Amino acid sequence: MKQPKKLTMKQKKFLTKREYDCSLYSLIKEYKTSYIFLNKKTNEKLRLEK
């Protein structure tokens, strides 16, 4: 698995807009149509469409 990266401001707003706590998530991968985030507490992956 890739090393999770810190979120950019754009990604933080993206998560906040969808009512996720951006402090709990790191970015794993960004695709043209979606993001894959990692929850730091539970180690679960979250895939959201852009």
N, CA, C and O atoms as a Tripos MOL2 file, in Angstrom:
@<TRIPOS>MOLECULE
protein
  200   199    50     0     0
PROTEIN
NO_CHARGES

@<TRIPOS>ATOM
      1 N           0.8440   -1.1870    0.0000 N.3       1 MET1
      2 CA          0.0000    0.0000    0.0000 C.3       1 MET1
      3 C           0.8840    1.2430    0.0000 C.2       1 MET1
      4 O           1.9500    1.2620    0.6140 O.2       1 MET1
      5 N           0.4320    2.2660   -0.6870 N.am      2 LYS2
      6 CA          1.1950    3.5130   -0.7400 C.3       2 LYS2
      7 C           1.1800    4.2180    0.6070 C.2       2 LYS2
      8 O           0.2780    4.0310    1.4230 O.2       2 LYS2
      9 N           2.1940    5.0240    0.8100 N.am      3 GLN3
     10 CA          2.2880    5.8220    2.0270 C.3       3 GLN3
     11 C           1.2450    6.9390    1.9690 C.2       3 GLN3
     12 O           1.2050    7.6840    0.9890 O.2       3 GLN3
     13 N           0.3990    7.0720    2.9960 N.am      4 PRO4
     14 CA         -0.5950    8.1510    3.0000 C.3       4 PRO4
     15 C           0.0650    9.5300    3.0200 C.2       4 PRO4
     16 O           1.1220    9.7180    3.6210 O.2       4 PRO4
     17 N          -0.5750   10.4850    2.3540 N.am      5 LYS5
     18 CA         -0.0460   11.8470    2.2720 C.3       5 LYS5
     19 C          -0.9520   12.7960    3.0320 C.2       5 LYS5
     20 O          -2.1240   12.5070    3.2780 O.2       5 LYS5
     21 N          -0.3850   13.9330    3.3970 N.am      6 LYS6
     22 CA         -1.1820   14.9780    4.0320 C.3       6 LYS6
     23 C          -2.1860   15.5330    3.0350 C.2       6 LYS6
     24 O          -1.9650   15.5060    1.8250 O.2       6 LYS6
     25 N          -3.2790   16.0300    3.5600 N.am      7 LEU7
     26 CA         -4.3240   16.5850    2.7030 C.3       7 LEU7
     27 C          -4.0050   18.0170    2.2960 C.2       7 LEU7
     28 O          -3.4300   18.7820    3.0710 O.2       7 LEU7
     29 N          -4.3800   18.3640    1.0860 N.am      8 THR8
     30 CA         -4.2850   19.7530    0.6490 C.3       8 THR8
     31 C          -5.5390   20.4830    1.1220 C.2       8 THR8
     32 O          -6.4900   19.8550    1.5890 O.2       8 THR8
     33 N          -5.5390   21.7830    1.0030 N.am      9 MET9
     34 CA         -6.6960   22.5700    1.4240 C.3       9 MET9
     35 C          -7.9360   22.1850    0.6130 C.2       9 MET9
     36 O          -9.0410   22.1120    1.1520 O.2       9 MET9
     37 N          -7.7470   21.9450   -0.6600 N.am     10 LYS10
     38 CA         -8.8540   21.5490   -1.5430 C.3      10 LYS10
     39 C          -9.4800   20.2290   -1.0720 C.2      10 LYS10
     40 O         -10.7030   20.0850   -1.0560 O.2      10 LYS10
     41 N          -8.6400   19.2820   -0.6940 N.am     11 GLN11
     42 CA         -9.1290   17.9830   -0.2290 C.3      11 GLN11
     43 C          -9.8020   18.1000    1.1390 C.2      11 GLN11
     44 O         -10.7810   17.4040    1.4110 O.2      11 GLN11
     45 N          -9.2860   18.9710    1.9910 N.am     12 LYS12
     46 CA         -9.9130   19.1960    3.2980 C.3      12 LYS12
     47 C         -11.3170   19.7620    3.1300 C.2      12 LYS12
     48 O         -12.2500   19.3360    3.8100 O.2      12 LYS12
     49 N         -11.4620   20.7200    2.2260 N.am     13 LYS13
     50 CA        -12.7820   21.2960    1.9540 C.3      13 LYS13
     51 C         -13.7200   20.2480    1.3680 C.2      13 LYS13
     52 O         -14.9060   20.2110    1.6970 O.2      13 LYS13
     53 N         -13.1820   19.3980    0.4990 N.am     14 PHE14
     54 CA        -13.9440   18.3160   -0.1200 C.3      14 PHE14
     55 C         -14.5290   17.3900    0.9570 C.2      14 PHE14
     56 O         -15.7100   17.0450    0.9020 O.2      14 PHE14
     57 N         -13.7110   16.9920    1.9280 N.am     15 LEU15
     58 CA        -14.1730   16.1150    3.0120 C.3      15 LEU15
     59 C         -15.1580   16.8270    3.9350 C.2      15 LEU15
     60 O         -16.1820   16.2600    4.3160 O.2      15 LEU15
     61 N         -14.8470   18.0560    4.2890 N.am     16 THR16
     62 CA        -15.6960   18.8240    5.1910 C.3      16 THR16
     63 C         -17.0770   19.0500    4.5840 C.2      16 THR16
     64 O         -18.0900   18.9780    5.2800 O.2      16 THR16
     65 N         -17.1090   19.3190    3.3040 N.am     17 LYS17
     66 CA        -18.3720   19.5270    2.5890 C.3      17 LYS17
     67 C         -19.2650   18.2830    2.6720 C.2      17 LYS17
     68 O         -20.4910   18.3940    2.6960 O.2      17 LYS17
     69 N         -18.6470   17.1120    2.7160 N.am     18 ARG18
     70 CA        -19.3800   15.8450    2.7990 C.3      18 ARG18
     71 C         -19.5200   15.3550    4.2420 C.2      18 ARG18
     72 O         -19.8730   14.2000    4.4830 O.2      18 ARG18
     73 N         -19.2410   16.2350    5.1890 N.am     19 GLU19
     74 CA        -19.4100   15.9950    6.6210 C.3      19 GLU19
     75 C         -18.5020   14.9000    7.1840 C.2      19 GLU19
     76 O         -18.9080   14.1370    8.0600 O.2      19 GLU19
     77 N         -17.2660   14.8300    6.6710 N.am     20 TYR20
     78 CA        -16.2370   13.9590    7.2410 C.3      20 TYR20
     79 C         -15.2620   14.8370    8.0120 C.2      20 TYR20
     80 O         -15.0360   15.9910    7.6500 O.2      20 TYR20
     81 N         -14.6890   14.2890    9.0670 N.am     21 ASP21
     82 CA        -13.6950   15.0190    9.8510 C.3      21 ASP21
     83 C         -12.3390   14.8970    9.1550 C.2      21 ASP21
     84 O         -11.7270   13.8290    9.1670 O.2      21 ASP21
     85 N         -11.8760   15.9800    8.5540 N.am     22 CYS22
     86 CA        -10.6410   15.9250    7.7540 C.3      22 CYS22
     87 C          -9.3990   15.6250    8.5980 C.2      22 CYS22
     88 O          -8.3820   15.2000    8.0500 O.2      22 CYS22
     89 N          -9.4570   15.8310    9.9030 N.am     23 SER23
     90 CA         -8.2960   15.5300   10.7480 C.3      23 SER23
     91 C          -8.0670   14.0200   10.9030 C.2      23 SER23
     92 O          -6.9870   13.5940   11.3140 O.2      23 SER23
     93 N          -9.0790   13.2170   10.5760 N.am     24 LEU24
     94 CA         -8.9540   11.7630   10.7020 C.3      24 LEU24
     95 C          -8.4490   11.0830    9.4350 C.2      24 LEU24
     96 O          -8.1410    9.8910    9.4550 O.2      24 LEU24
     97 N          -8.3600   11.8260    8.3360 N.am     25 TYR25
     98 CA         -8.0680   11.1950    7.0490 C.3      25 TYR25
     99 C          -6.7520   11.6450    6.4250 C.2      25 TYR25
    100 O          -6.3020   12.7760    6.6100 O.2      25 TYR25
    101 N          -6.1520   10.7200    5.6790 N.am     26 SER26
    102 CA         -4.9760   10.9860    4.8450 C.3      26 SER26
    103 C          -5.3140   10.5320    3.4370 C.2      26 SER26
    104 O          -6.1690    9.6710    3.2360 O.2      26 SER26
    105 N          -4.6390   11.1160    2.4760 N.am     27 LEU27
    106 CA         -4.8750   10.7530    1.0810 C.3      27 LEU27
    107 C          -3.9840    9.5790    0.6920 C.2      27 LEU27
    108 O          -2.7780    9.5960    0.9370 O.2      27 LEU27
    109 N          -4.5870    8.5650    0.0860 N.am     28 ILE28
    110 CA         -3.8000    7.4450   -0.4450 C.3      28 ILE28
    111 C          -3.5730    7.6550   -1.9350 C.2      28 ILE28
    112 O          -2.4430    7.5750   -2.4150 O.2      28 ILE28
    113 N          -4.6560    7.9240   -2.6660 N.am     29 LYS29
    114 CA         -4.5330    8.0400   -4.1190 C.3      29 LYS29
    115 C          -5.6090    8.9740   -4.6550 C.2      29 LYS29
    116 O          -6.7320    9.0110   -4.1530 O.2      29 LYS29
    117 N          -5.2400    9.7280   -5.6860 N.am     30 GLU30
    118 CA         -6.2010   10.6090   -6.3540 C.3      30 GLU30
    119 C          -6.3170   10.1730   -7.8100 C.2      30 GLU30
    120 O          -5.3210   10.0840   -8.5270 O.2      30 GLU30
    121 N          -7.5430    9.9040   -8.2300 N.am     31 TYR31
    122 CA         -7.8290    9.5620   -9.6220 C.3      31 TYR31
    123 C          -8.5570   10.7300  -10.2700 C.2      31 TYR31
    124 O          -8.8980   11.7030   -9.5970 O.2      31 TYR31
    125 N          -8.7960   10.6360  -11.5760 N.am     32 LYS32
    126 CA         -9.5070   11.7110  -12.2760 C.3      32 LYS32
    127 C         -10.9090   11.9180  -11.7180 C.2      32 LYS32
    128 O         -11.3840   13.0500  -11.6310 O.2      32 LYS32
    129 N         -11.5720   10.8260  -11.3400 N.am     33 THR33
    130 CA        -12.9650   10.9320  -10.9100 C.3      33 THR33
    131 C         -13.1940   10.6750   -9.4260 C.2      33 THR33
    132 O         -14.3180   10.8280   -8.9470 O.2      33 THR33
    133 N         -12.1540   10.2890   -8.6880 N.am     34 SER34
    134 CA        -12.3630    9.9740   -7.2750 C.3      34 SER34
    135 C         -11.0860   10.1370   -6.4460 C.2      34 SER34
    136 O          -9.9790   10.2630   -6.9700 O.2      34 SER34
    137 N         -11.2950   10.1280   -5.1290 N.am     35 TYR35
    138 CA        -10.1990   10.1400   -4.1560 C.3      35 TYR35
    139 C         -10.2940    8.8650   -3.3280 C.2      35 TYR35
    140 O         -11.3870    8.3390   -3.1160 O.2      35 TYR35
    141 N          -9.1650    8.3730   -2.8650 N.am     36 ILE36
    142 CA         -9.1620    7.2870   -1.8810 C.3      36 ILE36
    143 C          -8.4380    7.8130   -0.6460 C.2      36 ILE36
    144 O          -7.2670    8.1900   -0.7030 O.2      36 ILE36
    145 N          -9.1610    7.8280    0.4690 N.am     37 PHE37
    146 CA         -8.6300    8.3170    1.7340 C.3      37 PHE37
    147 C          -8.4490    7.1570    2.6980 C.2      37 PHE37
    148 O          -9.0650    6.1020    2.5440 O.2      37 PHE37
    149 N          -7.6010    7.3620    3.6880 N.am     38 LEU38
    150 CA         -7.3840    6.3730    4.7350 C.3      38 LEU38
    151 C          -7.7600    7.0000    6.0720 C.2      38 LEU38
    152 O          -7.2820    8.0780    6.4240 O.2      38 LEU38
    153 N          -8.6230    6.3080    6.8080 N.am     39 ASN39
    154 CA         -8.9810    6.7540    8.1490 C.3      39 ASN39
    155 C          -7.8420    6.3640    9.0860 C.2      39 ASN39
    156 O          -7.5110    5.1850    9.2030 O.2      39 ASN39
    157 N          -7.2440    7.3440    9.7520 N.am     40 LYS40
    158 CA         -6.0680    7.1010   10.6010 C.3      40 LYS40
    159 C          -6.3960    6.2660   11.8390 C.2      40 LYS40
    160 O          -5.5560    5.5000   12.3120 O.2      40 LYS40
    161 N          -7.6040    6.4110   12.3610 N.am     41 LYS41
    162 CA         -7.9680    5.6720   13.5760 C.3      41 LYS41
    163 C          -8.3040    4.2120   13.2870 C.2      41 LYS41
    164 O          -7.8130    3.3140   13.9710 O.2      41 LYS41
    165 N          -9.1320    3.9760   12.2830 N.am     42 THR42
    166 CA         -9.6330    2.6200   12.0240 C.3      42 THR42
    167 C          -8.8890    1.9020   10.9080 C.2      42 THR42
    168 O          -9.0960    0.7070   10.6980 O.2      42 THR42
    169 N          -8.0230    2.6150   10.1880 N.am     43 ASN43
    170 CA         -7.2850    2.0630    9.0460 C.3      43 ASN43
    171 C          -8.2010    1.5960    7.9180 C.2      43 ASN43
    172 O          -7.8170    0.7350    7.1260 O.2      43 ASN43
    173 N          -9.3940    2.1490    7.8390 N.am     44 GLU44
    174 CA        -10.3250    1.8040    6.7660 C.3      44 GLU44
    175 C         -10.1250    2.7460    5.5950 C.2      44 GLU44
    176 O          -9.8000    3.9210    5.7710 O.2      44 GLU44
    177 N         -10.3220    2.2170    4.3990 N.am     45 LYS45
    178 CA        -10.2360    3.0380    3.1960 C.3      45 LYS45
    179 C         -11.6030    3.6300    2.8870 C.2      45 LYS45
    180 O         -12.6370    3.0010    3.1120 O.2      45 LYS45
    181 N         -11.5860    4.8400    2.3710 N.am     46 LEU46
    182 CA        -12.8100    5.5360    1.9970 C.3      46 LEU46
    183 C         -12.6390    6.0550    0.5790 C.2      46 LEU46
    184 O         -11.7000    6.7970    0.2910 O.2      46 LEU46
    185 N         -13.5460    5.6640   -0.3020 N.am     47 ARG47
    186 CA        -13.4740    6.1210   -1.6900 C.3      47 ARG47
    187 C         -14.6520    7.0600   -1.9410 C.2      47 ARG47
    188 O         -15.8070    6.7010   -1.7140 O.2      47 ARG47
    189 N         -14.3430    8.2640   -2.4110 N.am     48 LEU48
    190 CA        -15.3790    9.2570   -2.6920 C.3      48 LEU48
    191 C         -15.2430    9.7560   -4.1200 C.2      48 LEU48
    192 O         -14.1440   10.0500   -4.5890 O.2      48 LEU48
    193 N         -16.3790    9.8460   -4.8050 N.am     49 GLU49
    194 CA        -16.3990   10.3840   -6.1660 C.3      49 GLU49
    195 C         -16.2870   11.9010   -6.1010 C.2      49 GLU49
    196 O         -16.8180   12.5350   -5.1890 O.2      49 GLU49
    197 N         -15.5900   12.4750   -7.0770 N.am     50 LYS50
    198 CA        -15.4210   13.9350   -7.1220 C.3      50 LYS50
    199 C         -16.6980   14.6020   -7.5730 C.2      50 LYS50
    200 O         -16.7520   15.8280   -7.6730 O.2      50 LYS50
@<TRIPOS>BOND
     1     1     2 1
     2     2     3 1
     3     3     4 2
     4     3     5 am
     5     5     6 1
     6     6     7 1
     7     7     8 2
     8     7     9 am
     9     9    10 1
    10    10    11 1
    11    11    12 2
    12    11    13 am
    13    13    14 1
    14    14    15 1
    15    15    16 2
    16    15    17 am
    17    17    18 1
    18    18    19 1
    19    19    20 2
    20    19    21 am
    21    21    22 1
    22    22    23 1
    23    23    24 2
    24    23    25 am
    25    25    26 1
    26    26    27 1
    27    27    28 2
    28    27    29 am
    29    29    30 1
    30    30    31 1
    31    31    32 2
    32    31    33 am
    33    33    34 1
    34    34    35 1
    35    35    36 2
    36    35    37 am
    37    37    38 1
    38    38    39 1
    39    39    40 2
    40    39    41 am
    41    41    42 1
    42    42    43 1
    43    43    44 2
    44    43    45 am
    45    45    46 1
    46    46    47 1
    47    47    48 2
    48    47    49 am
    49    49    50 1
    50    50    51 1
    51    51    52 2
    52    51    53 am
    53    53    54 1
    54    54    55 1
    55    55    56 2
    56    55    57 am
    57    57    58 1
    58    58    59 1
    59    59    60 2
    60    59    61 am
    61    61    62 1
    62    62    63 1
    63    63    64 2
    64    63    65 am
    65    65    66 1
    66    66    67 1
    67    67    68 2
    68    67    69 am
    69    69    70 1
    70    70    71 1
    71    71    72 2
    72    71    73 am
    73    73    74 1
    74    74    75 1
    75    75    76 2
    76    75    77 am
    77    77    78 1
    78    78    79 1
    79    79    80 2
    80    79    81 am
    81    81    82 1
    82    82    83 1
    83    83    84 2
    84    83    85 am
    85    85    86 1
    86    86    87 1
    87    87    88 2
    88    87    89 am
    89    89    90 1
    90    90    91 1
    91    91    92 2
    92    91    93 am
    93    93    94 1
    94    94    95 1
    95    95    96 2
    96    95    97 am
    97    97    98 1
    98    98    99 1
    99    99   100 2
   100    99   101 am
   101   101   102 1
   102   102   103 1
   103   103   104 2
   104   103   105 am
   105   105   106 1
   106   106   107 1
   107   107   108 2
   108   107   109 am
   109   109   110 1
   110   110   111 1
   111   111   112 2
   112   111   113 am
   113   113   114 1
   114   114   115 1
   115   115   116 2
   116   115   117 am
   117   117   118 1
   118   118   119 1
   119   119   120 2
   120   119   121 am
   121   121   122 1
   122   122   123 1
   123   123   124 2
   124   123   125 am
   125   125   126 1
   126   126   127 1
   127   127   128 2
   128   127   129 am
   129   129   130 1
   130   130   131 1
   131   131   132 2
   132   131   133 am
   133   133   134 1
   134   134   135 1
   135   135   136 2
   136   135   137 am
   137   137   138 1
   138   138   139 1
   139   139   140 2
   140   139   141 am
   141   141   142 1
   142   142   143 1
   143   143   144 2
   144   143   145 am
   145   145   146 1
   146   146   147 1
   147   147   148 2
   148   147   149 am
   149   149   150 1
   150   150   151 1
   151   151   152 2
   152   151   153 am
   153   153   154 1
   154   154   155 1
   155   155   156 2
   156   155   157 am
   157   157   158 1
   158   158   159 1
   159   159   160 2
   160   159   161 am
   161   161   162 1
   162   162   163 1
   163   163   164 2
   164   163   165 am
   165   165   166 1
   166   166   167 1
   167   167   168 2
   168   167   169 am
   169   169   170 1
   170   170   171 1
   171   171   172 2
   172   171   173 am
   173   173   174 1
   174   174   175 1
   175   175   176 2
   176   175   177 am
   177   177   178 1
   178   178   179 1
   179   179   180 2
   180   179   181 am
   181   181   182 1
   182   182   183 1
   183   183   184 2
   184   183   185 am
   185   185   186 1
   186   186   187 1
   187   187   188 2
   188   187   189 am
   189   189   190 1
   190   190   191 1
   191   191   192 2
   192   191   193 am
   193   193   194 1
   194   194   195 1
   195   195   196 2
   196   195   197 am
   197   197   198 1
   198   198   199 1
   199   199   200 2
@<TRIPOS>SUBSTRUCTURE
     1 MET1         2 RESIDUE 1 A MET
     2 LYS2         6 RESIDUE 1 A LYS
     3 GLN3        10 RESIDUE 1 A GLN
     4 PRO4        14 RESIDUE 1 A PRO
     5 LYS5        18 RESIDUE 1 A LYS
     6 LYS6        22 RESIDUE 1 A LYS
     7 LEU7        26 RESIDUE 1 A LEU
     8 THR8        30 RESIDUE 1 A THR
     9 MET9        34 RESIDUE 1 A MET
    10 LYS10       38 RESIDUE 1 A LYS
    11 GLN11       42 RESIDUE 1 A GLN
    12 LYS12       46 RESIDUE 1 A LYS
    13 LYS13       50 RESIDUE 1 A LYS
    14 PHE14       54 RESIDUE 1 A PHE
    15 LEU15       58 RESIDUE 1 A LEU
    16 THR16       62 RESIDUE 1 A THR
    17 LYS17       66 RESIDUE 1 A LYS
    18 ARG18       70 RESIDUE 1 A ARG
    19 GLU19       74 RESIDUE 1 A GLU
    20 TYR20       78 RESIDUE 1 A TYR
    21 ASP21       82 RESIDUE 1 A ASP
    22 CYS22       86 RESIDUE 1 A CYS
    23 SER23       90 RESIDUE 1 A SER
    24 LEU24       94 RESIDUE 1 A LEU
    25 TYR25       98 RESIDUE 1 A TYR
    26 SER26      102 RESIDUE 1 A SER
    27 LEU27      106 RESIDUE 1 A LEU
    28 ILE28      110 RESIDUE 1 A ILE
    29 LYS29      114 RESIDUE 1 A LYS
    30 GLU30      118 RESIDUE 1 A GLU
    31 TYR31      122 RESIDUE 1 A TYR
    32 LYS32      126 RESIDUE 1 A LYS
    33 THR33      130 RESIDUE 1 A THR
    34 SER34      134 RESIDUE 1 A SER
    35 TYR35      138 RESIDUE 1 A TYR
    36 ILE36      142 RESIDUE 1 A ILE
    37 PHE37      146 RESIDUE 1 A PHE
    38 LEU38      150 RESIDUE 1 A LEU
    39 ASN39      154 RESIDUE 1 A ASN
    40 LYS40      158 RESIDUE 1 A LYS
    41 LYS41      162 RESIDUE 1 A LYS
    42 THR42      166 RESIDUE 1 A THR
    43 ASN43      170 RESIDUE 1 A ASN
    44 GLU44      174 RESIDUE 1 A GLU
    45 LYS45      178 RESIDUE 1 A LYS
    46 LEU46      182 RESIDUE 1 A LEU
    47 ARG47      186 RESIDUE 1 A ARG
    48 LEU48      190 RESIDUE 1 A LEU
    49 GLU49      194 RESIDUE 1 A GLU
    50 LYS50      198 RESIDUE 1 A LYS
